[in-house]
């Protein structure tokens, strides 16, 4: 997965998707690999499934997140009640009491130091506004503090005459194991317009530093400040990929352009929508209503993976990104145009949107035509419903 082999548990879970109880008596899976990987693959296939254990610990920051959640929703608000809560979770069955108490104590100290909880004279804990925003947006505490610092700067100067700043805000903070190709970064930086260059300066990314990195100078990550800045550089590299995805560049071309694994780009495309929704929630809970509204306005483009002109078409099921562009280029530029079309006409458009299928088959068989016609009927019915809603809204305005 990405650059690493999956583990035996993941392989078992993936294989378990073959066949369904009550639907088929046997499920089959095929595992394809290169000759060079055969030995590792065989080891993986015959490896023992590891014992189930709690994933909560202080190193991966999940204990901190769990404690913050419990306090935020007020399931527990004291050291004793928190200890009782965790004594009924898996961590208490896979670790001894001393380990649980140590995790709880250190976790409480960390999220308190981060400003995510406060405690009163009665030793009761309560989540701060930032703590509640982090829980609502489903990010981990340290990522939440990083996001808060980034958004606080953004509130002071938001570059609205281009798309790079808002795309950066929507870029997930996970790095997906990213390895930056600094020469590609430099080339993309050189191609930025004036608005994009202002975003670079606002984020603290220096063109001179990027030029040095492209020449082979290593990125410094020795101090906390250097690590935070390195994180900004990597996140902007992902934001450039997200920009191309939102402008309808196929995933495989984005992967090739940025020298990234295709799986990583695909994960970015899938993750950014949920992360964007989390950022909107974060802003709402912090009381930044104007920022939340600005982000929500752009989030439709992430969902569609397309430019603004296709957003109306992208609301129809089965019409996203490339398919929407093919409909647009064939004259179906509104929901009404698709609603009034014969489903058989739409089948021809769907064929154009899937040229690889045509090349593989050579000749469209009846079964494939039936499948596309069924899809076209769903598209037509959905477009009709959306069109009726639009007409009713227009009549109400008059």
N, C-alpha and C positions, 0 to 999 in steps of 0.2 A: 504494500500500500504506500504509494509515493515512492520513496527510495528504499524502504525497508520491507523485509519479509513479514507477513502476518504471523501472529502467534498461533499455537494449536487451538486455543479457545475460539479465536476469531475464525479459523478455518472450519471448526466444527459448526459454528453458528452459521456460516455461509453455506456449508453443505446441507445444513438442516432445512434450507429453503427449498430444496428439491423435493417435489412431491407434497401432497397434502393428505392428511388423514381423512378418509371418507371419499376422497376424490380419485386417488390412484394407489394401488397396493405397493408400488416400488417407486423410489425416487433415485435418479441417477445424476451424478456430477462428473464433469470432465475438467481435469486440471492440466493446463498446457504450460510448458516451461522450456527454457533453453537448455541445451546439453550441459552448459557450464554450471547451471543451477540445480542439476538433477540430484546430486548428493544431498544438498541442503533441503530440497523439496521432499525427498524420501524421509529424511530425519524429521521434518515437520509433520508428514503424514502419520508417522508411527510414534510421535512424541506423546507422552502422557499428558492428560488434561490437568493443569495445575489446580490445586485446591482453591476453593472460593475463599476470599479474604476481603475484609473491608478496605476500600480505597482511601479512607480518611486518614490523613496524617498531616503533620505540620509542614513537611518538605514540599508537598505538591499544592499546598495552600487550601486544600479542600476542607480541612477541619475549620479553618478560619471562616470559610464561606458558610459551612453548616451552622456554626455558632451564630454568625450574623443573621442568618435566616430565622433561626429559632427565636432570637431576641426581637427581631424586627416584627414578626407576626405574634409575638408575646405568648409563645408556647411555654417559655421559661424566662425568668428575669432575675435569677439569683444563681450563685455558684452551686448551691445545693440542688436546685431544680434542674439546672443544666446537666449536672452529673447524673441525676436520676433519668433525664431524657436519654443521654448517651448510653446509660447502662442497659437500655432496652433496644439498642441498635446493634448492628452486626459487629461493630468495632469491639464491643464488650465480649463477644463470643469468639473473636479471633485474637484478642490481646488481653493481657492481664489488667487488673484495676489500676496498677501503678502507671502503666503506659497511658491509659485513658485519662487519668487525672493530670498527667504531665502534658498531654496534648491539649486538654481543656485550659489549663493554667496559661500555657505559652500562647495558645490561640487567642484567649481573652486579652492578654497583654498586647499582642500585636495589633488586633483590630482597635483596641483602645488608643494605642499610640498613633494609629493611622487617622484617628478622629472619626471613627465609624460608630462608636458607642460611647456613652457616658454612664457613670454610676453615681448615685446619690449617697447621702449619709446613711441610708438604710441598706446599703450594699445591693441595691436593685439596679439592674442594667436596662438601658433604653437605647434604641438606635437613633443616631443623629439623622438629619435630613439627607446627608450624603450617604449614610449607611442604608437608608430606606431606598434611595435612588439606585444604589448598586444592586440591592436585592430585586427591585422591580425590573431592572434591565438585564438580569441574568448574566452578569459578568463576575469574575472573581475579584476579591477586595483590592489586590494590588493593581490589576488592570483598571478597576474602577477609579482608583486614585490617579492613575496616569491619564485616563479619559477626562476626569474632572479638571486636571491641570490644563489639558489641551483645549477643552471647551471653554474654560474660563478665559484663556487667551483669545479664543475665537470670538467670544462675546464683545471683546474690545475692538476688534477689527475683522469683520467677516468679508472676504473678497467675493462679491456677488455678481461681478460682471464676467464671470467664467464658471466652469464646472469643476475645476480641479479642487477647490477648497472643500466644497460640499462632498465631493467624492472621497476626499481624504477623511472627512469626519465619518463617512459611512464605511470606511475600510476597516475590517476586523482587526483587533489588536494582536491576535495570534499571528505568529510569523509563518506557520505551516512548514517549518523547517526550511525556510527560504534561504537560498544562496544568491546574493545579488551579483549580477553581471554588471560590473561598474562601467564597462564600455557602452553597454546598452543604455544604462542610466544616463551617461554623459550625452549620448546621441538624442535621447528623448528630452533631456533638459535643454539641449541646444534648439530643439524644435518647438519649445513652449512659446506661447505668445506672451504679451506684456502682463496679462492677468495671471497666467501661470507662474511667471517669474516673481511676481509679487507674493504669491502663495509660498514659493520657496523661501524668500527672505523672511516672511512672517513666521514660518515654521523653524527658522534657524538653520536651513540647509544652505551651505555656501558653495556656489559654483566652483570656486578655486579648489575647495576640498574635494569635490566630485572629480575634477580633472586629475588631481593627484591620486585619488583612489583608482581611477581608470588606468593610470600609469603603473599600478602595482603596489602603491603605498598601502599598508594594512590599515583597516579601520580600528581606531583606538577604542578600547572598552575597559580601561583600567579603573576608572573612578565611577561613582554613581552617576555623575553628570554626563560622562562620556557614554555610559551604557544607555542612558535615557535618550541622548542624541542619536546613537546608533539605532535605537528602536524607531525613532522618527524617520530616519533614512530608509530603513527596511519597509516601514509602513507606506511611505510615499512611493516606493517601488511597486508595492502591491496596488496602490491607488492608480498608478499609471496603467496597470493591467485591467483594473476595474473600469477605467475610462474607456479602454478599447472594447471591453465586453459590452458596456452600455451603448457603444456606437456600432454594435452588431458585428463585431469581428468574431469569427468562430473560435471556439476554445482551442482547437489544435493549432491555429495560426498564432494566437496569443502565447501559447506555450512555446512555440518555436521562436517567436520574436524576442521573448524575454528569457530564453534559455532556462525555462522552468519545467518541471515534470507536468505532464498533462493532468495528472490526478490532483496536483496542487492547485492548478488554475480552476479545475472543476470544483474543488472544495471551496475556493474563494467565491466562485459564482453562486454556489448553493448557500454558503454561510452569510454572505453580505446582506441578504434579505432579512434574515432573523436578527442580525446585528443592527441593521438599520432600525428595525422596530424597537430594539432594545434602547438605542440612542434616543429615539423619540420619547420613550417612557422615562429615560433618565432625565431628559430636559424638563418634562412635565413635573416630575417629582422634585426637581430642584427649583421649580417656579420660573423656569425660563420658557414661558409660553411662546414668545415670538420666535425663538430658535426652534422649538418643537414644530411650529407651523411651517417654517422654512424647510426643515428637513422632511416633513411629511409630504410637502408639495413635490419633492424630488424623488421620493421613495417609489413612486409608480414606475419610474424608468428602470430601477433595479429589478422590480418584479417582471417587467416586460423584456429587459435586456435589449432595449431598443431606443431609438431617438424619439423626441417629443411627438413628431408627426404620426407615429404609429401607436400611441398610447390608447387611442379610442378603439382601434382594432384589437389590441392586445387584451382587452377585457373579455373577448370572446374565447371560450374554451378551445383548446387545440391550436390557437393562433398566437404564437409568441415569436419574437425576434425575426429570424429568417423567414418563417412562413408569413408573418405579417408583411414583410417587405415584398415578398412575391405577390401577395394579394394587391398591395398598393401599386406595384408596377404594372399590374394587369387591369388597373382602372377601378378596383374595388377599394375606394379610399374612405368610405364611411360605413358605419354599422348598417345604415339603411340600404346601401347598395348591396351588401351581402344578404341582408334579410329578404330583399326582393329578387334575389337570384335563384335560379333552379339549382337544387343540390347537385344535379348531374354536371352542371357547369363548374361547380366548385371542385368536383373531383379532378378536373383537368389542372386546376391551380395547385391542388395538393400534390399531384404528380410532379409538377415543376419544382415544388418545394422539397422533394425527396429524390433528387437526380441519382444518388448512389443506388437507390433501390432499382431504378430503371436500368442502370448499367449492370447490376448484379443479375437481374432476371432476364434482361434482353427483351423479353416479351411479357407484358402484363397478363397474368392469368386471371381467371374469373374470381378466384378466392381473394386475390389482392384487390381487385376492383370492388368486390362486395365490402371489404374492410374499409376502403376509402369512402365508399358511398355512405356507409354507416356513420363514419366520422363527419362527412359533409352534412348529413341530416342533423347531427347534433349541433354543428356549427350554425346551420340555418335556423334551427329552433331557438338556440341561444341568442342569435343576432336579432331574431324577431322580438324576443322578450325585452332585450335591451333597447331596441328601437321604439317599442311601445312606451317604455318608461321615459325615453327622451321626448317623445311626442306629447305625453301627458305633462311633463315638466314645462315644455314650451307653451302649451295651452294655458297652464296655470299662470305663467308669467304675463300672458296677454290679458 
